[in-house]
């Protein structure tokens, strides 16, 4: 079975009917009479989604020189902000020594240039930003993460979050 997102309509007679363009996929993936778990994905506004990414890009373009070098792309900045704001997954590895932890963190860091990798003593901690895709993050959590990221980036460039949002929407 594929992990593709399928769309269906709930009919007046109490049935889920796949939209026409998904029927062939449903015929291939599902068995009549079998049970399947469904989940609801709240739709987000495409315009709001685009404005958010434009806001991040605007913040990135206005980073002070000292900070700009840390973030080669707007995505690096966005994922850093997600991690700093708590929208991240955290993993820890305990090593035999601080020297081993330092070597391991140097080995791990290039594997994901978006990850934050820190060695403290003999422990290596790796943070990776949570995906903000519509499938991975529901509407409410996306709005919370969007506001937190905008606030952090605004503080990095010394403007108010509203000013940064307006600049992103205008871009």
LINPEUR-V606339 format. One record per residue. N is the residue number from 1. SS is DSSP state (a for helix, b for strand, c for the rest). D_FIRST is the distance of its C-alpha to the first C-alpha in whole Angstrom. Layout:
# LINPEUR-V606339
{{N,SS,D_FIRST} {N,SS,D_FIRST}}
This chain:
# LINPEUR-V606339
{{1,c,0} {2,c,4} {3,c,7} {4,c,9} {5,c,12} {6,c,12} {7,c,16} {8,b,17} {9,b,21} {10,b,22} {11,c,25} {12,c,28} {13,c,27} {14,c,25} {15,c,21} {16,b,19} {17,b,18} {18,b,16} {19,c,18} {20,a,19} {21,a,17} {22,a,14} {23,a,14} {24,a,13} {25,a,10} {26,a,10} {27,a,11} {28,a,8} {29,a,5} {30,c,8} {31,c,11} {32,c,14} {33,c,16} {34,c,13} {35,c,14} {36,c,12} {37,c,13} {38,c,14} {39,c,16} {40,c,19} {41,c,19} {42,c,23} {43,c,24} {44,c,26} {45,c,29} {46,a,28} {47,a,32} {48,a,32} {49,a,30} {50,a,31} {51,a,35} {52,a,33} {53,a,32} {54,a,36} {55,a,38} {56,a,36} {57,a,37} {58,a,41} {59,a,41} {60,a,40} {61,a,43} {62,c,45} {63,c,45} {64,c,48} {65,a,49} {66,a,48} {67,a,45} {68,a,44} {69,c,44} {70,c,41} {71,c,38} {72,c,38} {73,c,36} {74,a,35} {75,a,31} {76,a,33} {77,a,36} {78,a,33} {79,a,31} {80,a,34} {81,a,35} {82,a,32} {83,a,32} {84,a,36} {85,c,35} {86,c,33} {87,c,30} {88,b,28} {89,b,27} {90,b,30} {91,b,30} {92,b,33} {93,b,34} {94,b,37} {95,c,39} {96,c,42} {97,c,44} {98,a,45} {99,a,45} {100,a,42} {101,a,40} {102,a,42} {103,a,40} {104,a,37} {105,a,37} {106,a,38} {107,a,35} {108,a,33} {109,a,34} {110,c,33} {111,c,29} {112,c,29} {113,c,32} {114,c,31} {115,c,31} {116,b,34} {117,b,35} {118,b,38} {119,b,40} {120,b,43} {121,c,45} {122,c,42} {123,b,39} {124,b,37} {125,b,35} {126,b,32} {127,b,31} {128,b,28} {129,b,28} {130,c,25} {131,c,23} {132,c,24} {133,c,21} {134,c,21} {135,c,17} {136,c,19} {137,c,22} {138,c,23} {139,a,26} {140,a,29} {141,a,28} {142,a,28} {143,a,31} {144,a,33} {145,a,31} {146,a,33} {147,a,36} {148,a,36} {149,a,36} {150,a,38} {151,a,41} {152,a,40} {153,a,40} {154,a,43} {155,a,45} {156,a,45} {157,c,46} {158,c,49} {159,c,48} {160,c,47} {161,a,43} {162,a,44} {163,a,46} {164,a,43} {165,a,41} {166,a,43} {167,a,44} {168,a,40} {169,a,40} {170,a,43} {171,c,41}}
